[in-house]
């Protein structure tokens, strides 16, 4: 496990890519990222969903990430953890969606342990039926299989990149989410900020007494514990 010092977002992404190359011939890795300065990350295939000209007045750079998915505000309020697994590992099935299941269930378990009683990972059929609103192009404006919800709102974002050596499963849990800033920074349509705020929540909103450090450690412990059990809840 690695906890690097705060670093620019491109460096954080490069670190996980480098570790993936090393993991291809060795043991899995888990990285708990901290970044500075904040930035908007967006999947390469979704680069049109983020507008660098809109991000600049917010003091944010748009950074393309190797995994897919819509824009995310990666700041100090986002707990970002990368799970790096070699090809053929039992926790990395060929089915990309199924690879998320143990992660989502572990995160939901961690949130429950923090006092968020109704946290749960959402199965595929239910996630795909989640209605799409004005914030749907943003990562936390939509819901994918095995992402977690609490109080009916999304509290876990997942993305994944696969290489010959293996995969990086990216975990994002907000302490808080600055919906209005994110919407402005990506040039989102009218109503997107309100829609995003209604669909998303954070640990600090659900469990006000929990610090970032406590939430981060609970997530790490849950993920490592699930990995040790072969992904079983």
C-alpha positions as CSV (number, residue, x, y, z in Angstrom):
1,X,0.0,0.0,0.0
2,X,1.2,3.5,-0.8
3,X,0.2,6.9,0.6
4,X,2.2,9.4,-1.5
5,X,2.5,13.1,-0.4
6,X,0.1,15.5,-2.2
7,X,1.0,15.8,-5.8
8,X,-0.4,17.2,-9.0
9,X,-3.2,15.2,-10.6
10,X,-1.1,14.2,-13.7
11,X,1.6,12.8,-11.4
12,X,-0.9,10.9,-9.3
13,X,-2.3,9.2,-12.5
14,X,1.2,8.5,-13.7
15,X,2.1,6.9,-10.4
16,X,-0.7,4.4,-10.7
17,X,0.2,3.6,-14.3
18,X,3.8,3.0,-13.2
19,X,2.7,0.7,-10.4
20,X,0.5,-1.2,-12.8
21,X,3.5,-2.0,-14.9
22,X,5.3,-3.3,-11.8
23,X,2.2,-5.2,-10.6
24,X,2.0,-7.1,-13.9
25,X,4.8,-9.3,-12.6
26,X,4.1,-9.1,-8.9
27,X,1.7,-8.4,-6.0
28,X,-1.3,-6.2,-6.2
29,X,-1.1,-2.6,-4.9
30,X,-3.4,-0.1,-3.3
31,X,-2.7,3.7,-3.5
32,X,-4.3,6.3,-1.4
33,X,-3.9,9.6,-3.4
34,X,-3.8,13.2,-2.2
35,X,-3.6,15.9,-4.8
36,X,-2.7,19.5,-5.0
37,X,-3.7,21.6,-6.8
38,X,-7.3,20.5,-7.5
39,X,-8.2,19.6,-11.1
40,X,-11.0,18.3,-13.2
41,X,-10.4,14.8,-14.5
42,X,-12.4,13.3,-17.3
43,X,-12.2,10.0,-19.3
44,X,-10.5,10.3,-22.7
45,X,-13.6,9.2,-24.5
46,X,-15.6,11.8,-22.6
47,X,-13.2,14.8,-23.1
48,X,-16.0,16.8,-24.7
49,X,-17.9,16.8,-21.4
50,X,-15.3,19.2,-19.9
51,X,-14.5,22.7,-21.1
52,X,-11.0,23.9,-20.3
53,X,-12.2,27.5,-21.0
54,X,-14.9,27.1,-18.3
55,X,-12.5,25.4,-15.9
56,X,-9.8,28.2,-16.0
57,X,-11.8,30.9,-14.2
58,X,-12.4,28.3,-11.4
59,X,-8.6,27.9,-11.0
60,X,-8.8,24.3,-12.4
61,X,-7.0,22.4,-15.1
62,X,-8.8,19.7,-17.1
63,X,-6.8,16.5,-17.0
64,X,-7.6,13.4,-19.1
65,X,-7.5,10.2,-17.2
66,X,-6.9,6.8,-18.8
67,X,-10.1,5.3,-17.4
68,X,-13.6,6.2,-18.8
69,X,-16.3,8.3,-17.2
70,X,-17.5,11.9,-16.9
71,X,-15.9,14.8,-15.2
72,X,-14.8,14.6,-11.5
73,X,-13.6,17.4,-9.3
74,X,-10.5,15.9,-7.8
75,X,-9.8,18.1,-4.8
76,X,-9.0,17.5,-1.1
77,X,-12.6,16.6,-0.4
78,X,-12.4,13.6,-2.6
79,X,-11.0,10.4,-1.1
80,X,-9.3,8.8,-4.1
81,X,-8.0,5.2,-3.9
82,X,-6.6,3.1,-6.8
83,X,-6.6,-0.7,-6.6
84,X,-4.0,-2.1,-9.0
85,X,-4.4,-5.8,-9.9
86,X,-2.5,-8.0,-12.3
87,X,-4.2,-9.8,-15.1
88,X,-5.6,-13.2,-14.0
89,X,-5.9,-12.1,-10.3
90,X,-9.0,-13.6,-8.6
91,X,-10.3,-10.1,-7.8
92,X,-10.1,-9.1,-11.5
93,X,-12.6,-11.2,-13.5
94,X,-12.8,-10.8,-17.2
95,X,-16.3,-9.2,-16.8
96,X,-15.5,-5.5,-16.2
97,X,-18.8,-4.9,-14.4
98,X,-18.4,-7.9,-12.1
99,X,-14.9,-6.6,-11.2
100,X,-16.6,-3.7,-9.4
101,X,-18.8,-5.8,-7.2
102,X,-16.5,-6.6,-4.4
103,X,-15.2,-3.0,-4.4
104,X,-18.7,-1.5,-4.1
105,X,-19.7,-3.9,-1.4
106,X,-16.6,-3.2,0.6
107,X,-17.1,0.6,0.3
108,X,-20.7,0.3,1.4
109,X,-19.6,-1.8,4.4
110,X,-17.1,0.8,5.3
111,X,-19.7,3.6,5.2
112,X,-22.1,1.5,7.3
113,X,-19.3,1.1,9.8
114,X,-19.0,4.9,9.9
115,X,-22.7,5.1,11.0
116,X,-24.2,5.5,7.5
117,X,-26.8,2.8,8.0
118,X,-28.4,2.7,4.6
119,X,-25.3,2.6,2.5
120,X,-25.4,-0.1,-0.2
121,X,-23.9,-1.1,-3.5
122,X,-26.4,-0.9,-6.3
123,X,-26.8,-4.0,-8.6
124,X,-26.6,-3.6,-12.4
125,X,-30.3,-3.6,-13.3
126,X,-31.2,-1.0,-10.7
127,X,-28.2,1.2,-11.5
128,X,-29.1,1.2,-15.2
129,X,-32.6,2.2,-14.4
130,X,-31.5,5.3,-12.5
131,X,-33.1,8.3,-14.4
132,X,-30.7,10.6,-16.2
133,X,-30.9,14.3,-15.5
134,X,-29.1,17.5,-16.5
135,X,-26.0,16.4,-14.6
136,X,-25.9,13.0,-16.3
137,X,-22.7,13.7,-18.2
138,X,-20.8,14.1,-14.9
139,X,-19.5,11.1,-13.1
140,X,-21.5,11.8,-9.9
141,X,-24.6,12.8,-11.9
142,X,-25.1,9.2,-13.0
143,X,-25.0,5.8,-11.4
144,X,-23.1,2.7,-12.7
145,X,-23.3,-0.9,-11.5
146,X,-22.0,-1.6,-8.0
147,X,-21.5,2.1,-7.1
148,X,-22.8,2.9,-3.7
149,X,-25.7,5.1,-2.6
150,X,-26.8,6.4,0.8
151,X,-29.9,8.3,1.6
152,X,-30.9,7.6,-2.0
153,X,-27.9,9.6,-3.4
154,X,-24.6,8.5,-4.9
155,X,-21.6,8.4,-2.6
156,X,-19.1,6.3,-4.6
157,X,-17.8,6.7,-8.1
158,X,-15.9,3.9,-9.8
159,X,-13.9,3.8,-13.0
160,X,-11.5,1.3,-14.5
161,X,-8.6,1.1,-16.9
162,X,-7.3,-2.2,-18.3
163,X,-3.9,-2.9,-19.8
164,X,-2.1,-6.1,-20.8
165,X,-0.5,-6.1,-17.3
166,X,-3.7,-5.8,-15.4
167,X,-6.1,-3.1,-14.3
168,X,-6.5,0.0,-12.2
169,X,-9.9,0.2,-10.4
170,X,-10.3,3.8,-9.3
171,X,-12.4,4.6,-6.2
172,X,-13.8,8.0,-5.5
173,X,-15.7,8.9,-2.3
174,X,-16.4,12.5,-1.6
175,X,-16.4,14.0,1.8
176,X,-18.3,16.9,0.2
177,X,-19.0,17.7,-3.4
178,X,-18.9,21.2,-4.7
179,X,-21.7,20.7,-7.2
180,X,-22.0,24.4,-8.3
181,X,-18.2,24.8,-8.8
182,X,-18.0,21.5,-10.8
183,X,-20.9,22.4,-13.0
184,X,-19.4,25.9,-13.7
185,X,-16.0,24.4,-14.4
186,X,-17.2,21.9,-17.0
187,X,-19.7,24.4,-18.7
188,X,-22.6,22.1,-17.7
189,X,-26.1,23.0,-18.9
190,X,-28.7,24.9,-16.9
191,X,-30.0,22.9,-14.0
192,X,-27.0,20.6,-13.8
193,X,-25.7,22.0,-10.5
194,X,-29.0,21.6,-8.8
195,X,-29.5,18.1,-10.2
196,X,-26.0,17.1,-9.2
197,X,-26.5,18.3,-5.6
198,X,-29.7,16.4,-5.4
199,X,-28.2,13.1,-6.7
200,X,-24.9,13.1,-4.8
201,X,-23.9,13.2,-1.1
202,X,-20.7,13.0,0.9
203,X,-19.5,11.4,4.1
204,X,-19.4,14.7,5.9
205,X,-23.0,15.3,5.0
206,X,-24.1,11.8,6.1
207,X,-21.9,11.5,9.2
208,X,-20.9,15.0,10.3
209,X,-18.6,13.9,13.1
210,X,-16.4,11.7,10.8
211,X,-13.1,13.2,9.7
212,X,-11.5,12.7,6.3
213,X,-8.7,10.7,8.0
214,X,-11.2,8.4,9.7
215,X,-13.2,7.9,6.5
216,X,-10.1,7.2,4.5
217,X,-8.8,4.6,6.9
218,X,-12.2,2.9,7.1
219,X,-12.3,2.6,3.3
220,X,-8.7,1.2,3.2
221,X,-9.4,-1.3,5.9
222,X,-12.6,-2.5,4.2
223,X,-10.9,-2.8,0.8
224,X,-7.9,-4.7,2.2
225,X,-10.2,-6.9,4.3
226,X,-12.4,-7.8,1.3
227,X,-9.3,-8.5,-0.8
228,X,-8.0,-10.8,1.9
229,X,-11.3,-12.7,1.8
230,X,-11.2,-13.0,-2.0
231,X,-13.7,-10.2,-2.4
232,X,-16.4,-11.8,-0.3
233,X,-18.6,-9.4,1.7
